[in-house]
Amino acid sequence: MLRPLTLACLLAGLATPALATDLLTIYQEALENSADLAAAQADSMARQEVLPQARSQLLPNLGVGAGIAREEIDIDGRNPQTGAGDDRFTTRYFQASLTQPLFRVDSWFDYQSAKFLSEQAKAEFAATQQALILEVAEAYFNVLQASDNLATAKAEETAFERQLEQARERFEVGLSARTDVLEAQAGYDSARAARLTAQTNLDVSFQAVNRLTNSYYERLDGISHDLPILPPNPRNMQEWVDIASQQNLDLSAARLSVDSAGQALRGSRGGYAPSVDAFVRYQDNRGGSNMSGTGNFDTQVTQIGVELSMPLFTGGATSSRVRESTYRLNQAEFSSDALLRRVVESTRNLYRTVTSSVEEIDARRQAILSAKAALDATETGYEVGTRNVVDVLDAQRNLFRAVRDYNTLRYNYIINNLSLKQAAGTLSPQDLQELSQWLNPDYDPDRDFIPPFTEAETREMSLGRPSSAPSGSERPSPRSSF
């Protein structure tokens, strides 16, 4: 194998890289430190409490109470001499009650609705966890892409600087016009500005990783160019759509919302039904002396029975709750249907994107070879006077553009692959584990931003023939495909 194309050697001496961090470490740090995930977990736990609250409406209720009261009884016709008929006394009482609902339609269906609400909260939190996997991957590979773009910008700036120096030397000995120097200077200035922008983009990309992990990182493990570029498995779009329709977590949560709204509607209609409760009540009253001289009196009352209550008119509240629940159910059904359509659309688009990326990445890789061969030919023509400096600058731009396009498409392939699995509801930390086997702690963007080419590929392209080397999709299958 040949080392990366010679333009990488135009860079200045390489510094020793600092210790890099891998994808799984970033994900673990995000799990432990993501404020968004912690907030989603707290929200999920809070929403699941609706289930025990609804269940409590079906379970026995036990209550106790105690009090003291000053009572005065004035009876007409009392004897003015004796005061008979006038009573003033103090009463102390203790009471306890136990109530067991026997028939409460509204409470029963509210409980059924709460079951679905609790499951919906769990599904939505699972979707948030799944989204974190994708968010970590996007942040990680955005940093790698920004690192490769910066390396490309550095190499482009160095190449343009070299071209500027060469144009000046040729101008000084009368082999070129001043226009060539000005064109080369403009190309160098543009490349320098692009390098500064690339540096800023890299710094910005690192901020997303820092936000997720609440830690600071200077380097991340790079992705090997040997990463297999394979079509989605299964290789049938309808199968992916069917899986997504059944397993997409957001869609599952939406369907649970429909089920919950249906039960809530039944509960609202239950407001028209009678309710039946069994009860046990005990009351102990202790009275004091009265003005007529009657002594203390104590009473204990125990009641055991069944109560039936029937709502006759509630001011329209029950009818209003029924209408509200009906609208909520309609909203949930329409929202679920709209989400299903979006999931199907997203799954199909992602499948097509990933599938087309397989051949496109190989084509972009070949474009680098073609652009390098074109640059070599243009530089030779410039040396003999058949090409001008503008042609050379354009050829250099084409080469570096081809490198950037290749790297961008490669990283997009990774993220789109993960996004497809998220749409299907199958994305898991295992996918990051499989990706991690293709990470290289020794990856140096300044050295490795260009894919390596075989000697046969380089030789055939220099002769103007397309390479016959196997594409990414034709390479031997890895032990664990991504």
N, C-alpha and C positions, 0 to 999 in steps of 0.2 A: 504494500500500500504506500502511496505517496503521501507526504505531509500535505496539509491544506495548501491551497493555491498560493503562489509566491507573493501575492499582494499582502498577505498577512505578515510577511517578513519585512514589509516597509515600516512596520511599527517600531517604536523605540524599544529599548530593553524592557523585558517583562519583570515586574515586581513579584516577589514571592507572595502568593495569595494567603489571606488569613483563613483560619479554620472555617469551613462552610457548614451550613445547617441543611438537613434533609427535609423532605416533604412531610414525613410522618411526625417528625419533631414539631414542625410548625402546626400541624393539625392537633397534636396533643396539647400544645400550649394554647391553641385557640379554644379547645374544649374547656380548659381550666380557667381561662381568663376572658373569654368573650362576654362582654356586658350584655350584648343583644341576646345571646343564648340564655344567660342567667335570667334576664327579664322575661323571656318567653317561657322558661321553666316555671318561674313564679306565677305567671299568668295562667299556665296550664294547671298547676296545682290548685290555684284559687278557683278556677272554673269547674274543676272536678268536685269541689265541695258542694255543688248544687245537688249531687246525688244523695248524700246523707241528709241534707236539709229536706229534700222531697220525701225521703223514706220516713223521716221523723213524723210526718203528717199521718202515717199509717200505724204508728206504734203508740203504745200507751203513754199517757201524760199524767204525771203525778205532781200534785201541788199541795203545799201546806200554807197556812196563814194564821195569824194571831192578832188580837187587838184589844183595846180597852175603850169603853164608851160611857159617858155620863148621860143618864136618861132621866127625864122628868115627865110624869104623866099627870095631867090636870083633868079631873073628871067633873063634869057639871053635876050640881046637886050634892056636893060634899057637905059634911057636917061642919059648920064653922067652929063648934066648940071643940070637937075632937080632931078635926082635920082629916077625918076619914074621906077617902076619895082622892087624896093627893098623895102621889108617890114620887119620890126622888131617890135614885140609887145608881150605883156604878156596876157595870157589867164587864166582865172579862171573858174573852172567848178564844177558843182554839178550834181550827177546822182543817180538814184534809180531804182531798178528793183524788180519785183515780178514774180516768176516762179512757176507754178503748174504742176507737172508731171501728164500726162494723160494716158500714156501707157508705163509702164516700167516692162517688164516681170521679169527681174532679181531682181529688187527691191521688187516686190510683193512676189516672192518665198523666197527671203531672209527674208522678214517679217514673212512669215509662218514658216520658219525654226527657227527664233528667238523665236516664241511662244513656240515651243517645247523645245528649249534650256532653256528658262525661267522656264518652268514646270520641266525640268530635274534638274535644280539647286534647286528648292523647294523640289523635291523628295529626292535628295541626302542629303539635310540638314535634312529632316525628318528622313532619315536613320541614320544620325549622332546622332540625338537626341535619336533615339531608341537604338543605340549602347551605348550611355551614360548610359541608364537605366541598360543595361546588365553589363557594365563596373563597375558601382557603386555596383551592386549586387555581382559581382565577388570579388571586393575589400573588400566589407563588410564581405562576408561569408568566404573569405580566412582568414581574421582576426579571425573569430570565429573558423574556423578549426584549425588554428595555436594555438589559445588559448586552445582548447581541447587537441591538441597534446602535448602542453607544460604541461598541467595538467596530462595527461597520463604519460609523461616522468618523472614528479616529483614523481608520485605515484610509477612508476617502480623503480626509484632510491631509494626511501624510502624502498620499499619492498626488493630490493636486499641488501641494507645496513643492514636491519634487518636479512636477511638470512646470511650475512657475520658475523654478531655478533653471531648468533646462531651457525654457523659452528666453530667459534673460541671457544665458550664455550664448545661445544661438543669435540673439539680437546683437550682442556685443561684437561678435565676429562677422556680422553681416549676413547670416544665413536665414534670417527671418525678419519680418516687419515688426514694428512696435505694436501693431494691432494684436499680434500673437501674445505679447507680454500682457497687454491689457485684458485680453480674453482669459488668459491663465490666472491673472490676478483676481478677476471677477469670480472665476470658478473656485479659487482658493478661499476667498472671502465668504462665498456661499457655503462651502464645505465647513468652514470654521463655525459659522453661525448654526449650521445643522448639528455640529458636534456639541455646541453649548446647549441647544435645545434637547438633544438626546440625554445629556447629563442631567438636566432638570427633570426630564421624564423618568429617568431611573430613580432619582431621589423621591419623586412623587409616588412611584410604584412601591417603594419600600415602606411608605407611610401606611399603606393598606395592610401590609403584613404586621407592622408595629401596632396598628390599631386592633387587629384581631387577637394578637398575642400579648399585648401590653408589655412587649419587650423590644429591644433594639437589635437588629441584625445588620451586618455589613456585607455578608456573602451568603448565597444559597447554592446548594449543589446543582450543577447543570444537567440538562437532559442529553443523553447520548444520541448521536446521529444514527445509531443502530436501532433506535426505537422502531418496532415493526409498524408499518402503516397498512392496516388491514381493514377490510369492510366490516360493517357491524355484523354481529352474530346474535340471532339468526339473520340470514341474508334474505329476508322477505319483509317488505315494508308493512304489509297488512298484519303480520305476526306482531310487530312492534306496536302497531296501533291497538291491536286486541289486548296486548299486555298492559299498555298504558291505560286503556279504558277500564281495566279491572284493578290495577294496582297503583295508579297515580295517587299519591297521598293527599294532595289538595282536592282531587276529585272524590276520594273516599270521605274526606271531611265534609264536602258539600253534600254528599248523599246522606250522611248522618244528620246533617242539618235539616234535610227534607223529612227524614223519619221523625226527628224531634218535633218539627213544626206540625206534622200530622197528628202526633200524640197530644201536643199542646192544644190543637183544635178540638179534639175529643174532650180534653179536660175542660175547655171553655164551655162546651155544650153540656158538660156534666153539671154546670151551675144551675141548670133547670131541674135537676133531679133531687129527690129528697135525700137526707143523710140520716143515718142511724148510728147512735153511740150507746155503748154500755157504760154504766158508771157505778162507782161506789163513793158515797160521801159520808163524812163523819163530822159532827160539830159538838163541841163541849162548851156550854155557857155557864159562867159562874157569876151570880148576882150578889150585890151587897145589901145592907139594911136599908129600909125605906122609912119615910117620915111617920107612917102609921104604926110602926113598931113591928111590922112583919119581919120575921127572921130571914137569914140568907137562903137563897135557893140555887140549886144546880140542876142543869138539864143536859142530857146527852142524847143526841139524835144520830142515828145511822140509817142511811138510805142506800138501797141497792135496786137498780132498775135499768131500763132501756128508754132512750129518748128518740123520738122521731121529729125531725124538723123539715118543713117543706117551704121553700121560697115561693112566694106568690107574686111579689112585685119588688124589684130592686132599683127602681128608677131608671131602667134601661141599661144598667151597668153590665148585666150578663149578655144582653144582645150586642152591646158594643164590643165586649171582649170576644165574642164569637166572630164578629166581623173582622176585628183586628187579627185574630188568629188565622182567619181565612186568607187575608191579604199576606200575612207572613208566610203562610204555606205556599201561596202563589209565587212570592218573591224567591223563596228557597228553591222551588222547582225550576223557575226560569234561570236563576243564577247557576244552578247545577247544570242545566242544559247548555248555557253559554260557556261554562268552563269546560264541559266535555268537548265542545267544538274547538275551543282554543287548544286543548290538550292534543286532540287529533291533528289539528293544523300544525302545531309545534313539532309533534312527533314525526309527521311526514316530512316537514321541512328539514329537520335535523338529520333524519335518515338520508335524505337526498344529499345534504351538504357533506356528511361524513363519507358517504359512498363516492361522491365526485372528488373529494379531497384525496382519495387514494391515488388516482391517476394524476391529479393536478400537482400533487407534491412531487411526484416523480418527474413531471414535465418541468416544474420549477427548478428542480435539481439539474436537469439537463440544460435548462436555460442559463444556468451559471457557467457551465462548460462552454456553451455557445458564445456567451458574452465575453468570456475570457479569451477564447480563440479569436473573436472579432477584435478585441482590444490589442492582442498581440499583432494581428495583421495591420491594424490601423497605426500602431506605433512604428512598425516596420515601414509602412508607407510614408509616415511623417519623417522618418530618418532619411529617406531617399527623395523626399520632396513631392510625393504624389498626394499626400494628405496634409491638411493644415492642423493647427492646434485645436481648432473648434471640433474637428472630427475626433481627435484624441480625447478631448474633454467629454464629448458626448458618449464615446465608447466606455470611458471610465464610469460615467454616471449610469449607463446601462448595466454595467457589471455590478456595481454596488446596489442598484435598484433590484436586480435579480436576486442578490443575496438577501436583501431585506424581505422581498416577497416570499422567498423560500422559507425563511425563518418564521415570518408572520403566519403563513399558511400551516406550518408544522405545529405551532402553538395553538392556532385556532382548531386544528384537528383534534388535539388533546381535549380542549375545553368543550368542543361540540360533542365529542364522544361521551364525556361525562354528563353533559346536558341532556343527551338522548337517554341515558340511563336514568337521570332524574325524572324526565318526562314519563318514562315507563315505570317509575317507582322502584327501580332495582338498584339505584346508586347506594353504595355502602363504603365504609372505610377500607374494605378489601380492595376496592378499585384503586385507592391511593397506594395500598400495599403493592399491587401489581405494577403500578407506575414507578414505584420507588426502586425496583430492580434495574431500571434503565437510567437512574440518576448516577452521576459520576462526581465524587467529591473533588477529583483533580481537574474538573472541567474549568478551563480558563477562557472566558469570552474573547479576550484579545488574541487568543491562539486558535480557538476551536469554533468561532462563529461561522466558518465556512465548512461544509461537509467534506470529508475526505473522498478522493476519487482514486480509482484504480489506475494503474499505469496504462492499461488497455483503453480505458475510457478517455484519458487525456490524449493518448496517441491518435485514436480514431477521430476525436473531435478536431484535433489539429489538422487532420487530413480532410476535414469537411464532411465526414461521414457520421451519422447519428450513432450513439453508443449502443452496443448490443448487450451491455451488462444488465443483469436482472433488476427489475424495479422493486420498490419496497413490498409490493403485493406479491411478488414472485420469489422473494427470498425464503429460505427455509423457515418453517414455523418455529417460533420460540417456545420454550418450555411452558410459558404462561403468557398468553397473548393479552394485550391490553384491549 
